[in-house]
Amino acid sequence: MRISEHFASAYIKAEDLQGRRAHVVIASVGVEDIGDEHKLVAYFRGRQKGFIVNRTNAGILANELGDETDGWAGHEIILYTAKVNFQGRMVDGIRVDVPSREPLRPANPTPQSGGSPVPDDDIPF
């Protein structure tokens, strides 16, 4: 048994992306108590795990989607892994990219219909 499977997290980690880019659509954003801190957490359509939005990623999303997180729902973003400095060490972290500023309306657009790509369902998070 893998320890990481036994102690599964409710939140997306860099290893969940399996080195790939994940196209996801924001369903909701809120604040949750994690440990002794209040953290911004995004949830995505068709996904169970939440995404803890750190200061860097929040800045990217706010710059592209606006300062009000209520307006982020319906927008597609891309999650990808990158080396980040954490407590003086370089580790794998998650970064975000915003491919379009247009919110997605259909729940499951397909490339053939001219919509944005369907989220990557084969990435398990």
Secondary structure in CASP SS format (residue, H / E / C, confidence):
PFRMAT SS
TARGET T0000
AUTHOR 0000-0000-0000
METHOD secondary structure of the structure
MODEL  1
M C 1.00
R C 1.00
I H 1.00
S H 1.00
E H 1.00
H H 1.00
F C 1.00
A C 1.00
S C 1.00
A C 1.00
Y E 1.00
I C 1.00
K C 1.00
A H 1.00
E H 1.00
D H 1.00
L H 1.00
Q C 1.00
G C 1.00
R C 1.00
R C 1.00
A E 1.00
H E 1.00
V E 1.00
V E 1.00
I E 1.00
A E 1.00
S E 1.00
V E 1.00
G E 1.00
V E 1.00
E E 1.00
D E 1.00
I E 1.00
G C 1.00
D C 1.00
E E 1.00
H E 1.00
K E 1.00
L E 1.00
V E 1.00
A E 1.00
Y E 1.00
F E 1.00
R C 1.00
G C 1.00
R C 1.00
Q C 1.00
K C 1.00
G E 1.00
F E 1.00
I E 1.00
V C 1.00
N C 1.00
R H 1.00
T H 1.00
N H 1.00
A H 1.00
G H 1.00
I H 1.00
L H 1.00
A H 1.00
N H 1.00
E H 1.00
L H 1.00
G C 1.00
D C 1.00
E C 1.00
T H 1.00
D H 1.00
G H 1.00
W H 1.00
A C 1.00
G C 1.00
H C 1.00
E E 1.00
I E 1.00
I E 1.00
L E 1.00
Y E 1.00
T E 1.00
A E 1.00
K E 1.00
V E 1.00
N E 1.00
F E 1.00
Q C 1.00
G C 1.00
R E 1.00
M E 1.00
V E 1.00
D E 1.00
G E 1.00
I E 1.00
R E 1.00
V E 1.00
D E 1.00
V C 1.00
P C 1.00
S C 1.00
R C 1.00
E C 1.00
P C 1.00
L C 1.00
R C 1.00
P C 1.00
A C 1.00
N C 1.00
P C 1.00
T C 1.00
P H 1.00
Q H 1.00
S H 1.00
G C 1.00
G C 1.00
S C 1.00
P C 1.00
V C 1.00
P C 1.00
D C 1.00
D C 1.00
D C 1.00
I C 1.00
P C 1.00
F C 1.00
END
